[in-house]
Amino acid sequence: MNRRELGRLLGGAVISAASASRVVGANDRIGMALIGSGRRGREVMKAFLDSGRAELRCICDVYDEHREVAKRILVKEGPAPFECVAHEDALSRPDIDAVLIAAPDHLHIDLASAALSAGKHVYLEKPTTHRYAEQTRLHEAVYTSGKVLQCGMQQRSGPHYIRAKEELFDQGKLGKVVIVRATWSNFPWQTRHILPRPKPPGLDWERFLGHAPQRPFEWIRYDSWRYFPDYGNGLFADILTHWADVAQWMMNETHPLNAATTGGIYKLHDGRENPDTVNAILQYAGGWNLSFESTVLPVKDQRATVVFLGTEGSLDISREKYIFAPNRGHPETVEANGRLETAHANSFLDAIRSGSKPSADLETGIAACNPVHLARLAYWRKARVNWQDIS
């Protein structure tokens, strides 16, 4: 079965998965396991709990302190969730219907595949893939399991994003869009100076490494894994994933033709390997460029946004609102309504319950990673690269 055939079949697999999942009682909360209970995992799980439709029944993490923090923040009443180090222990539990995977990026492929094989629905934090080749294995896992997989591209569930797509782009109100500018900077948690420390007794270093290259323990590699390409792709995976998804969604394209990237470690010479500042330009067959700039440094007076420049007007869209400025007429501002994480959690839960398609299915998550893989490759090669170089 080739990739195109798998893509066509995935939609049906998701619907049949949701139908099969109705063994969960209509009035029961969906039992969930949190695999990866760091900062982001806690944020997303809180959105599930705030929905009132899910129950945290298991916390799985390779570090005992993270499990304790998650339990303290997320569990306010009722029985304490089961805690474990090994994801196999979480996935073997019959009271778990779905898992939220928020572990480091390099572990996504193994954890998601294992969860689907165990018959669990999966909410997979972005990026969907750490390396381009992983998508084939994920396609097969989703199709074979017949379970729902939702990717953590929460803009896809935002009412003002959906409105912009339907009312502006589908109606051609911007005219011919030729340039898209994506900017987002200033990430204090990625500018910390991490001092060396011994391995905590409650940290399973081997499980953290997974299939990454084996090496002796270093605290910085665990505590700030985003600094290292073995575990994460830095600003490309953390930021470009989101904003490229918005751009490609609005423009109806799923991968760039080529990319040129520059950047480097301009200030934070602290042992990290991924750049602290990047600029990338990606060209698309539809006749438009995506310009991406980001730095972890405290660049001020900048709003995290995607700006579309067209011959009939412009659109400035962020998570808070959008501003449509036609060349003729008055600007229109539309404010965001509700919390993106909660809306996205509800989309996943709806797909499990009713058989509806999740707002960010596997194909969406894979497409969002296409420009990431291309821009990342261009950065490390220090040369323009073409789509054929990764595909």
LUMTORDREN-904103 format. One record per residue (C-alpha): x, y, z. Coordinates in Angstrom, 1 decimal, padded with zeros to 4 digits, m for minus. Layout:
+--------+--------+--------+
|   east |  north |     up |
+--------+--------+--------+
|      X |      Y |      Z |
...
+--------+--------+--------+
END
This chain:
+--------+--------+--------+
|   east |  north |     up |
+--------+--------+--------+
|  000.0 |  000.0 |  000.0 |
|  001.5 |  003.3 | m001.0 |
|  001.3 |  006.6 |  000.9 |
| m001.5 |  008.0 | m001.2 |
| m003.7 |  005.0 | m000.7 |
| m003.0 |  005.1 |  003.0 |
| m004.1 |  008.8 |  003.1 |
| m007.4 |  008.0 |  001.4 |
| m008.1 |  005.2 |  003.8 |
| m007.2 |  007.2 |  007.0 |
| m010.5 |  009.1 |  007.0 |
| m012.6 |  006.0 |  007.1 |
| m010.3 |  004.4 |  009.7 |
| m010.9 |  007.4 |  012.0 |
| m014.7 |  007.1 |  011.7 |
| m014.7 |  003.4 |  012.3 |
| m012.4 |  004.0 |  015.2 |
| m014.8 |  006.3 |  016.8 |
| m017.7 |  004.0 |  016.2 |
| m015.8 |  001.2 |  017.9 |
| m015.0 |  003.5 |  020.8 |
| m018.6 |  003.8 |  021.8 |
| m018.0 |  001.0 |  024.3 |
| m017.3 |  004.1 |  026.5 |
| m020.6 |  004.9 |  028.1 |
| m022.4 |  007.9 |  026.7 |
| m022.5 |  009.6 |  030.2 |
| m019.0 |  008.5 |  031.3 |
| m015.9 |  010.6 |  031.1 |
| m013.1 |  009.4 |  028.8 |
| m010.3 |  007.9 |  030.8 |
| m006.9 |  009.4 |  029.9 |
| m003.3 |  008.8 |  030.5 |
| m000.8 |  011.7 |  030.4 |
|  002.5 |  010.5 |  029.0 |
|  005.1 |  013.2 |  029.5 |
|  004.0 |  015.4 |  032.4 |
|  006.2 |  018.5 |  031.9 |
|  005.0 |  022.0 |  031.5 |
|  003.3 |  021.5 |  028.1 |
|  001.7 |  018.2 |  029.1 |
|  000.2 |  019.8 |  032.2 |
| m001.2 |  022.7 |  030.2 |
| m002.9 |  020.5 |  027.7 |
| m004.2 |  018.0 |  030.2 |
| m005.7 |  020.9 |  032.2 |
| m007.7 |  021.8 |  029.1 |
| m009.0 |  018.2 |  028.9 |
| m010.0 |  018.3 |  032.6 |
| m011.6 |  021.8 |  032.2 |
| m013.9 |  020.3 |  029.5 |
| m015.5 |  018.2 |  032.1 |
| m015.5 |  015.3 |  029.7 |
| m012.2 |  013.5 |  030.5 |
| m010.7 |  012.0 |  033.7 |
| m007.0 |  011.7 |  034.4 |
| m006.4 |  008.1 |  035.4 |
| m002.7 |  007.7 |  034.8 |
|  000.5 |  009.9 |  034.9 |
|  003.5 |  008.4 |  033.1 |
|  006.8 |  010.1 |  033.1 |
|  010.5 |  009.1 |  033.3 |
|  011.1 |  011.6 |  036.1 |
|  009.4 |  011.2 |  039.5 |
|  009.4 |  014.9 |  040.3 |
|  007.5 |  015.7 |  037.1 |
|  004.9 |  013.2 |  038.1 |
|  004.5 |  014.7 |  041.5 |
|  004.2 |  018.2 |  040.2 |
|  001.5 |  017.1 |  037.7 |
| m000.4 |  015.3 |  040.4 |
| m000.3 |  018.4 |  042.6 |
| m001.5 |  020.7 |  039.8 |
| m004.0 |  018.6 |  038.1 |
| m005.6 |  016.4 |  040.8 |
| m007.9 |  018.5 |  043.0 |
| m010.4 |  015.8 |  044.1 |
| m011.2 |  012.2 |  043.7 |
| m008.8 |  009.2 |  043.6 |
| m005.2 |  009.8 |  042.8 |
| m004.2 |  008.6 |  039.3 |
| m001.9 |  005.6 |  038.8 |
|  001.7 |  006.6 |  038.4 |
|  004.4 |  004.9 |  036.3 |
|  007.7 |  005.3 |  034.6 |
|  007.2 |  002.8 |  031.7 |
|  004.6 |  003.8 |  029.0 |
|  003.9 |  000.0 |  028.6 |
|  002.4 |  000.1 |  032.1 |
|  000.1 |  003.0 |  031.2 |
| m001.0 |  001.4 |  027.9 |
| m001.8 | m001.9 |  029.4 |
| m004.5 | m000.5 |  031.7 |
| m008.1 | m001.2 |  030.6 |
| m009.4 |  002.0 |  032.2 |
| m007.4 |  004.1 |  029.7 |
| m009.3 |  005.0 |  026.6 |
| m007.0 |  007.7 |  025.3 |
| m003.5 |  009.1 |  025.9 |
| m002.1 |  012.6 |  025.7 |
|  001.5 |  012.4 |  024.5 |
|  003.6 |  015.4 |  025.5 |
|  007.0 |  013.8 |  025.8 |
|  010.1 |  015.1 |  024.0 |
|  009.8 |  015.2 |  020.2 |
|  012.1 |  012.3 |  019.4 |
|  009.9 |  010.0 |  021.4 |
|  006.7 |  010.8 |  019.7 |
|  006.9 |  008.2 |  017.0 |
|  007.6 |  005.3 |  019.4 |
|  005.0 |  006.4 |  022.0 |
|  002.2 |  007.1 |  019.5 |
|  002.8 |  003.9 |  017.6 |
|  002.7 |  001.9 |  020.9 |
| m000.4 |  003.6 |  022.1 |
| m002.3 |  003.0 |  018.8 |
| m001.2 | m000.6 |  018.8 |
| m002.5 | m000.9 |  022.3 |
| m006.0 |  000.3 |  021.1 |
| m005.8 |  003.8 |  022.6 |
| m006.9 |  007.0 |  020.9 |
| m004.0 |  009.5 |  020.7 |
| m003.7 |  013.2 |  021.2 |
| m000.1 |  013.9 |  020.0 |
|  001.5 |  017.2 |  020.8 |
|  003.3 |  018.9 |  018.1 |
|  005.5 |  018.3 |  016.2 |
|  003.9 |  015.2 |  014.8 |
|  007.2 |  013.9 |  013.5 |
|  010.7 |  014.6 |  014.6 |
|  012.1 |  013.3 |  011.3 |
|  010.4 |  013.2 |  007.9 |
|  010.6 |  009.4 |  007.4 |
|  008.6 |  008.8 |  010.6 |
|  005.3 |  009.7 |  008.8 |
|  005.1 |  006.3 |  007.0 |
|  005.1 |  004.4 |  010.3 |
|  002.5 |  006.8 |  011.8 |
|  000.2 |  006.3 |  008.7 |
|  000.4 |  002.6 |  009.1 |
| m000.2 |  002.7 |  012.9 |
| m003.3 |  004.9 |  012.6 |
| m004.7 |  002.9 |  009.7 |
| m004.1 | m000.5 |  011.3 |
| m005.4 |  000.5 |  014.7 |
| m008.6 |  002.3 |  013.5 |
| m008.2 |  004.8 |  016.4 |
| m008.5 |  008.6 |  016.4 |
| m005.3 |  010.6 |  016.3 |
| m005.4 |  014.3 |  016.9 |
| m002.3 |  016.5 |  016.4 |
| m001.6 |  019.4 |  018.7 |
| m002.2 |  022.1 |  016.1 |
| m004.7 |  024.0 |  018.2 |
| m005.2 |  026.9 |  015.8 |
| m007.3 |  024.4 |  013.7 |
| m010.0 |  024.5 |  016.5 |
| m010.0 |  028.3 |  016.8 |
| m013.3 |  029.9 |  015.7 |
| m011.6 |  033.1 |  014.4 |
| m009.1 |  031.1 |  012.4 |
| m011.9 |  029.1 |  010.9 |
| m013.8 |  032.3 |  010.2 |
| m010.8 |  033.8 |  008.5 |
| m010.4 |  030.7 |  006.3 |
| m014.1 |  030.6 |  005.2 |
| m014.8 |  034.4 |  004.9 |
| m011.5 |  035.8 |  003.6 |
| m009.5 |  033.1 |  001.9 |
| m012.3 |  031.0 |  000.5 |
| m014.0 |  034.1 | m000.8 |
| m010.7 |  035.5 | m002.3 |
| m011.0 |  038.8 | m000.4 |
| m007.2 |  039.2 | m000.1 |
| m006.7 |  038.9 | m003.9 |
| m003.5 |  037.2 | m004.9 |
| m001.4 |  036.5 | m001.7 |
|  002.3 |  036.6 | m002.6 |
|  004.1 |  037.0 |  000.8 |
|  003.3 |  035.5 |  004.2 |
|  005.3 |  036.7 |  007.2 |
|  005.4 |  034.6 |  010.3 |
|  007.1 |  035.9 |  013.5 |
|  007.2 |  034.8 |  017.1 |
|  010.0 |  035.4 |  019.6 |
|  011.0 |  035.8 |  023.2 |
|  010.9 |  032.4 |  025.0 |
|  012.4 |  032.8 |  028.6 |
|  012.3 |  029.0 |  029.3 |
|  014.8 |  028.6 |  026.4 |
|  017.2 |  031.2 |  027.6 |
|  018.0 |  029.8 |  031.0 |
|  021.6 |  029.0 |  031.8 |
|  021.5 |  025.3 |  033.0 |
|  024.1 |  024.4 |  035.5 |
|  025.5 |  020.8 |  035.7 |
|  024.0 |  018.5 |  038.3 |
|  024.1 |  014.7 |  039.0 |
|  021.4 |  012.5 |  037.7 |
|  018.5 |  012.5 |  040.1 |
|  017.7 |  009.0 |  041.4 |
|  014.2 |  009.2 |  040.2 |
|  015.0 |  009.9 |  036.6 |
|  015.2 |  007.1 |  034.0 |
|  017.9 |  008.4 |  031.6 |
|  017.8 |  005.4 |  029.3 |
|  014.0 |  005.7 |  028.8 |
|  014.5 |  009.4 |  028.1 |
|  017.1 |  008.7 |  025.4 |
|  014.9 |  006.1 |  023.7 |
|  016.2 |  005.5 |  020.2 |
|  018.3 |  008.6 |  020.3 |
|  022.1 |  008.1 |  020.3 |
|  023.3 |  006.6 |  023.6 |
|  025.4 |  008.9 |  025.7 |
|  026.3 |  009.5 |  029.4 |
|  023.9 |  011.6 |  031.5 |
|  024.0 |  015.4 |  031.2 |
|  021.4 |  017.4 |  033.1 |
|  021.2 |  020.1 |  030.3 |
|  020.2 |  017.4 |  027.8 |
|  017.3 |  016.4 |  029.9 |
|  016.2 |  019.7 |  031.4 |
|  016.6 |  021.6 |  028.1 |
|  016.2 |  018.9 |  025.5 |
|  015.0 |  021.5 |  023.0 |
|  018.5 |  022.8 |  022.8 |
|  019.6 |  019.6 |  021.0 |
|  018.7 |  018.2 |  017.6 |
|  018.8 |  014.6 |  018.9 |
|  015.6 |  015.3 |  020.8 |
|  014.0 |  018.4 |  019.3 |
|  014.3 |  020.7 |  016.3 |
|  014.3 |  023.9 |  018.4 |
|  012.5 |  027.0 |  016.9 |
|  011.7 |  025.1 |  013.7 |
|  009.6 |  022.4 |  015.6 |
|  008.4 |  024.7 |  018.4 |
|  007.3 |  027.7 |  016.4 |
|  007.5 |  027.2 |  012.6 |
|  005.2 |  024.1 |  013.0 |
|  002.3 |  026.3 |  014.2 |
|  002.7 |  029.2 |  012.0 |
|  003.4 |  027.2 |  008.8 |
|  000.3 |  025.2 |  009.5 |
| m001.7 |  028.4 |  009.6 |
| m000.1 |  029.6 |  006.4 |
| m000.6 |  026.3 |  004.5 |
| m004.1 |  025.9 |  005.7 |
| m005.2 |  029.3 |  004.5 |
| m003.3 |  029.0 |  001.2 |
| m004.3 |  025.3 |  000.5 |
| m000.8 |  024.0 |  000.1 |
|  000.8 |  021.2 |  002.0 |
|  004.5 |  021.5 |  001.3 |
|  007.1 |  024.0 |  000.0 |
|  009.2 |  023.7 | m003.1 |
|  012.4 |  024.8 | m001.5 |
|  013.8 |  026.6 |  001.5 |
|  016.7 |  028.8 |  002.4 |
|  017.6 |  029.3 |  006.1 |
|  020.1 |  031.3 |  008.1 |
|  020.7 |  031.9 |  011.7 |
|  022.9 |  030.6 |  014.5 |
|  023.8 |  030.8 |  018.2 |
|  024.2 |  034.6 |  018.4 |
|  024.1 |  035.1 |  022.2 |
|  023.5 |  031.9 |  024.2 |
|  026.8 |  030.1 |  024.0 |
|  025.8 |  027.7 |  026.8 |
|  026.3 |  024.3 |  025.3 |
|  023.2 |  024.2 |  023.2 |
|  023.4 |  023.0 |  019.6 |
|  020.1 |  024.3 |  018.1 |
|  020.2 |  028.0 |  017.0 |
|  018.9 |  030.7 |  019.2 |
|  017.9 |  032.8 |  016.2 |
|  016.6 |  031.8 |  012.7 |
|  015.3 |  033.2 |  009.5 |
|  013.8 |  031.0 |  006.8 |
|  012.2 |  031.7 |  003.4 |
|  010.1 |  028.9 |  001.9 |
|  008.8 |  029.0 | m001.7 |
|  005.5 |  027.4 | m002.7 |
|  004.2 |  026.2 | m006.1 |
|  001.1 |  028.4 | m005.8 |
|  003.3 |  031.5 | m006.2 |
|  003.9 |  032.7 | m002.7 |
|  006.7 |  032.8 | m000.1 |
|  006.6 |  032.1 |  003.6 |
|  009.0 |  034.2 |  005.5 |
|  009.7 |  033.0 |  009.1 |
|  011.7 |  034.7 |  011.8 |
|  012.1 |  033.7 |  015.4 |
|  014.5 |  034.1 |  018.3 |
|  014.4 |  032.8 |  021.8 |
|  016.0 |  036.1 |  022.9 |
|  013.9 |  038.8 |  024.6 |
|  013.0 |  040.8 |  021.4 |
|  010.4 |  043.3 |  022.5 |
|  007.6 |  045.2 |  020.7 |
|  006.7 |  042.2 |  018.6 |
|  003.4 |  040.3 |  018.5 |
|  003.4 |  036.6 |  017.6 |
|  001.5 |  036.7 |  014.3 |
|  001.1 |  035.5 |  010.8 |
|  000.6 |  038.3 |  008.2 |
| m000.8 |  037.6 |  004.7 |
|  000.0 |  040.3 |  002.1 |
| m002.3 |  040.2 | m000.9 |
| m003.1 |  042.4 | m003.9 |
| m006.5 |  043.3 | m002.5 |
| m005.7 |  043.5 |  001.2 |
| m003.8 |  042.1 |  004.2 |
| m004.6 |  039.9 |  007.1 |
| m002.8 |  040.0 |  010.5 |
| m003.8 |  036.9 |  012.5 |
| m002.7 |  035.8 |  015.9 |
| m004.1 |  033.6 |  018.7 |
| m005.8 |  036.7 |  020.2 |
| m007.5 |  038.2 |  017.1 |
| m007.3 |  039.0 |  013.4 |
| m007.2 |  042.3 |  011.6 |
| m008.4 |  042.3 |  007.9 |
| m007.3 |  045.5 |  006.1 |
| m008.8 |  045.7 |  002.6 |
| m007.1 |  048.1 |  000.1 |
| m010.5 |  049.8 | m000.2 |
| m012.6 |  050.2 |  002.9 |
| m012.2 |  050.0 |  006.6 |
| m010.2 |  047.4 |  008.6 |
| m012.2 |  044.7 |  010.3 |
| m011.1 |  043.2 |  013.7 |
| m012.3 |  039.9 |  014.9 |
| m011.5 |  038.8 |  018.5 |
| m010.7 |  035.2 |  019.5 |
| m013.5 |  033.4 |  021.4 |
| m012.5 |  030.9 |  024.0 |
| m009.3 |  029.0 |  024.8 |
| m007.7 |  027.2 |  021.9 |
| m006.5 |  024.3 |  024.0 |
| m010.0 |  023.6 |  025.4 |
| m011.6 |  023.8 |  021.9 |
| m008.9 |  021.5 |  020.5 |
| m009.4 |  019.0 |  023.4 |
| m013.2 |  019.0 |  022.7 |
| m012.5 |  018.3 |  019.0 |
| m010.6 |  015.2 |  020.0 |
| m013.2 |  014.1 |  022.4 |
| m016.0 |  014.7 |  019.9 |
| m014.1 |  012.5 |  017.4 |
| m013.9 |  009.7 |  019.9 |
| m017.5 |  009.9 |  020.9 |
| m019.3 |  010.6 |  017.6 |
| m017.1 |  009.6 |  014.7 |
| m016.5 |  013.2 |  013.5 |
| m013.1 |  014.0 |  012.0 |
| m010.8 |  015.7 |  014.5 |
| m009.8 |  019.3 |  013.5 |
| m006.1 |  018.3 |  013.2 |
| m005.9 |  014.8 |  012.0 |
| m002.7 |  013.0 |  011.1 |
| m002.5 |  014.4 |  007.6 |
| m002.7 |  017.9 |  009.1 |
|  000.1 |  017.2 |  011.5 |
|  002.3 |  015.7 |  008.9 |
|  001.8 |  018.7 |  006.5 |
|  002.6 |  021.1 |  009.3 |
|  006.0 |  019.4 |  009.7 |
|  006.9 |  019.5 |  006.0 |
|  008.3 |  023.1 |  006.1 |
|  010.0 |  022.3 |  009.4 |
|  012.0 |  019.4 |  008.0 |
|  012.9 |  021.4 |  004.9 |
|  013.9 |  024.6 |  006.7 |
|  015.9 |  022.6 |  009.3 |
|  017.8 |  020.7 |  006.6 |
|  018.6 |  024.0 |  004.9 |
|  020.0 |  025.4 |  008.1 |
|  022.3 |  022.5 |  008.9 |
|  023.4 |  022.2 |  005.2 |
|  023.9 |  026.0 |  005.0 |
|  022.4 |  025.9 |  001.5 |
|  019.1 |  026.1 | m000.3 |
|  017.4 |  022.7 | m000.4 |
|  014.5 |  021.4 | m002.5 |
|  011.5 |  019.3 | m001.5 |
|  013.1 |  016.3 | m003.3 |
|  015.9 |  016.5 | m000.8 |
|  013.7 |  015.1 |  001.9 |
|  010.8 |  013.4 |  000.1 |
+--------+--------+--------+
END
